[in-house]
Every structure is written in structure tokens, then in C-alpha cells.
Amino acid sequence: MTIDLQLADYSDGYRFRLQCQQCGNGWHKDPADLLQYSILHTRMYLVEIEQILPCRSCHETAVRITPIIIKPTHHFVGGLG
């Protein structure tokens, strides 16, 4: 999955679902929480973060990041056809 957005693009209203591809452990993090790691910065692409962020359980660097919208004002816009 290719994500062309940087960490700074997910400031407010987002959470990340992280899942290790090795052990299957999953957890959630806010974008601001990821910036607490000294190896990460706001201009990094999510693909780059996936390659260096270790799993909190097995410590392997095989984490998949999925952005989740948590904005309370986010609504589905579509039509019935």
C-alpha cells in the first residue's frame, strides 16, 4: 500500500492503527505520540515510518500503519442512485 502523505498531514482528527507483520500484535497511536520517538520527524512519509518503527511486542521493524479518521464532524457524503 502506497501512502504519499507525511506525518505532518495527519495532525488533528486522526489516529493510527499499527500492526506488526511478524507477530500480529496491533495497537493504536496518535500522530503526536509518534513524534515522541527521536528517530521520527514530521516530514517523514508513512512508508518510511513503517520501515523503521519497531513493534512494541517483538521489536521487529515490520509494522503496517493504517490511518483512521476520528473527527466527530466527518460524515459520509454520497448519493443514492
C-alpha positions in Angstrom: 0.0 0.0 0.0 1.5 3.3 -1.0 0.7 6.4 1.1 2.1 9.6 -0.2 1.2 11.7 2.9 3.7 12.8 5.5 3.2 12.5 9.3 2.5 16.3 9.5 -0.5 15.8 7.2 -2.2 13.8 10.0 -2.3 16.4 12.7 -5.8 16.6 14.1 -8.7 14.2 13.8 -6.6 11.1 13.0 -5.3 8.0 14.8 -3.1 5.3 13.5 -3.7 1.6 13.7 -0.3 -0.1 13.9 0.0 -3.8 13.3 3.2 -5.9 13.3 3.5 -8.1 10.2 5.7 -10.6 12.2 3.8 -11.3 15.4 0.4 -9.8 14.6 0.3 -7.5 17.6 -1.8 -4.4 17.0 -2.2 -1.1 18.8 -3.2 2.5 18.3 -1.2 5.7 18.4 -1.9 9.3 17.8 0.3 11.2 15.3 1.6 13.3 18.2 2.7 10.2 20.1 4.8 9.0 17.1 6.7 12.3 17.2 7.9 11.4 20.7 10.3 8.9 19.1 13.7 10.5 18.4 14.0 8.7 15.1 10.8 10.2 13.6 10.0 13.7 12.3 7.0 15.5 10.7 8.3 15.3 7.2 8.6 11.5 7.1 6.2 9.6 4.8 4.2 6.8 6.4 6.0 4.3 4.3 9.3 5.4 5.7 8.0 5.2 9.3 6.7 1.7 8.6 10.3 0.7 7.7 12.0 1.9 10.9 9.3 1.8 13.6 9.7 -1.3 15.8 6.9 -3.4 17.1 6.3 -2.8 20.8 6.0 -6.6 21.4 8.6 -8.4 19.3 10.7 -5.3 18.4 10.9 -6.2 14.7 10.6 -3.4 12.1 7.7 -4.8 10.1 4.9 -2.5 11.2 1.9 -1.6 9.0 0.3 1.8 9.6 -3.3 2.5 8.8 -4.7 6.0 9.3 -8.1 6.1 10.9 -10.3 9.3 10.8 -11.7 10.1 14.3 -13.2 13.6 13.5 -16.6 13.8 15.0 -17.7 16.0 12.1 -16.6 13.6 9.4 -19.7 12.3 7.5 -20.1 10.1 4.5 -21.2 12.2 1.5 -22.8 10.2 -1.3 -25.9 9.8 -3.2 -28.5 7.2 -3.6 -28.8 6.2 -7.1 
